[in-house]
Amino acid sequence: MADPIYDVYWEGPYAWDKRQVTPRDRHVLYAIYGTHRVYGPQSLLYIGRTESSGGKRLKDHDWWVKEESAPVSFHLASIGEFKDWPTWESIGAYPKATRALVQVIESLLIHAHQPAYNAQSLQAPAKSRPFRVFNTGHYGSLLPEVSYRYYADP
């Protein structure tokens, strides 16, 4: 039996000043991009998950974003199970995913991409059954596909 595949459908980029009005209930992940002294402009700075309101969660980052030397933007994502490409083309965005699913996918994305400002999940992704993730839509500099089998400890 093949590993399940989850589609993380990204929307954006959005200007930082739109963080209070842009998120919807379906958005469960976010990625923050900006200029990093070493990695340059439009670098992936942070990946996080939203538990309730995406706008409130993004606001929690104001303390460091206001110190950035260049404009910061963000992308928002919904998660759903990938069935096939024709079905995917008709979906666009998914309904709100479960907390457990969001948590393991966030952990894998952080581990695989090593965002400059994330501290959690850099060592190993959260334990889960094997799965694959497709990043689709406007996914910025994220890898188009990551696999739990590749990044999990043996």
C-alpha positions in Angstrom: 0.0 0.0 0.0 1.3 3.4 -0.9 2.0 6.1 1.6 -0.8 8.7 1.9 -0.2 12.0 0.1 -1.2 15.3 1.6 -1.5 18.5 -0.4 -0.5 21.7 1.3 -2.2 24.3 -0.8 -0.4 27.7 -0.4 -2.0 31.1 -1.1 -0.2 34.4 -1.3 2.1 36.1 -1.0 0.4 38.8 1.1 1.9 42.0 2.5 2.5 41.9 6.2 0.0 44.7 6.8 -2.8 42.4 5.5 -2.3 39.8 8.2 -5.5 40.7 10.2 -7.9 40.5 7.2 -6.5 37.8 4.9 -6.6 34.5 6.9 -9.7 32.2 6.6 -10.8 29.3 8.8 -9.3 26.8 6.3 -5.8 28.3 6.7 -3.9 26.1 9.1 -0.2 26.8 8.2 1.7 30.0 7.3 5.2 30.8 6.0 6.9 34.1 6.6 9.4 35.4 4.0 11.7 38.4 4.2 15.3 39.5 3.7 17.9 37.5 5.7 21.5 38.9 6.2 23.0 35.6 5.0 20.3 34.0 2.8 19.3 37.2 1.0 15.9 38.6 -0.1 12.7 36.6 -0.2 14.2 34.0 2.2 12.0 31.6 4.1 12.2 32.9 7.7 9.5 31.0 9.6 6.9 28.2 9.2 4.1 27.9 11.7 0.6 26.6 12.3 -2.6 28.4 13.3 -4.7 26.9 16.1 -7.6 29.4 15.9 -7.3 32.7 14.0 -4.5 33.0 11.5 -4.5 36.8 11.9 -4.0 36.5 15.6 -1.2 34.0 15.2 0.6 36.1 12.7 0.2 39.1 15.0 2.2 37.2 17.6 5.3 37.7 15.3 5.0 41.5 15.2 7.7 41.9 17.8 10.4 40.6 15.5 8.9 41.5 12.1 9.0 45.2 13.0 12.8 44.9 13.5 13.3 43.5 10.0 15.3 45.7 7.6 13.0 45.0 4.6 9.3 44.3 4.0 8.0 40.9 5.1 5.4 38.9 3.4 3.5 35.7 4.3 1.8 32.8 2.6 -1.2 30.8 4.0 -2.0 27.1 3.5 -4.8 24.6 3.8 -4.3 20.9 3.9 -6.2 18.0 2.3 -5.6 14.5 1.2 -4.3 14.3 -2.3 -6.4 11.8 -4.4 -5.3 12.5 -8.0 -4.5 15.5 -10.3 -8.0 15.9 -11.9 -9.6 16.1 -8.4 -6.9 18.5 -7.2 -7.5 20.9 -10.1 -11.2 21.2 -9.0 -10.5 21.8 -5.3 -8.4 25.0 -5.0 -8.4 25.1 -1.2 -9.3 22.5 1.5 -11.6 22.7 4.5 -9.9 23.0 7.9 -7.6 20.0 8.7 -7.4 18.2 12.0 -4.9 19.5 14.6 -3.0 16.2 14.7 -2.5 16.3 10.9 -1.4 19.9 10.9 1.1 19.3 13.7 2.9 16.5 11.9 3.0 18.2 8.5 4.2 21.5 10.1 6.9 19.5 11.9 8.0 17.8 8.6 8.1 21.1 6.7 10.2 22.8 9.3 12.6 19.9 9.5 12.9 19.6 5.7 13.3 23.4 5.0 15.2 24.6 8.1 13.7 28.1 8.1 16.1 30.7 9.4 14.0 31.7 12.5 12.4 28.4 13.5 13.9 26.6 16.5 11.5 23.7 16.9 11.5 20.6 14.7 14.9 21.2 13.4 16.3 17.9 14.8 13.6 15.5 13.8 10.0 15.7 12.6 7.1 14.6 14.9 6.6 10.8 14.9 3.8 9.7 12.6 3.1 7.0 10.1 4.9 7.5 6.7 3.3 10.1 4.4 4.3 12.4 1.5 3.5 16.1 1.2 3.0 18.0 -2.0 3.3 21.8 -1.7 1.1 23.3 -4.4 -0.3 26.7 -5.3 1.9 29.7 -4.5 4.4 27.8 -2.3 7.3 30.3 -2.6 10.7 28.7 -2.1 9.4 25.5 -0.5 10.2 22.1 -2.0 7.4 20.8 -4.2 7.5 17.5 -2.4 8.8 16.2 0.9 8.5 12.7 2.3 8.3 11.6 5.9 10.3 8.4 5.0 13.2 10.5 3.8 13.4 12.9 6.8 12.4 10.6 9.7 15.1 9.0 11.8 15.6 5.3 10.9 
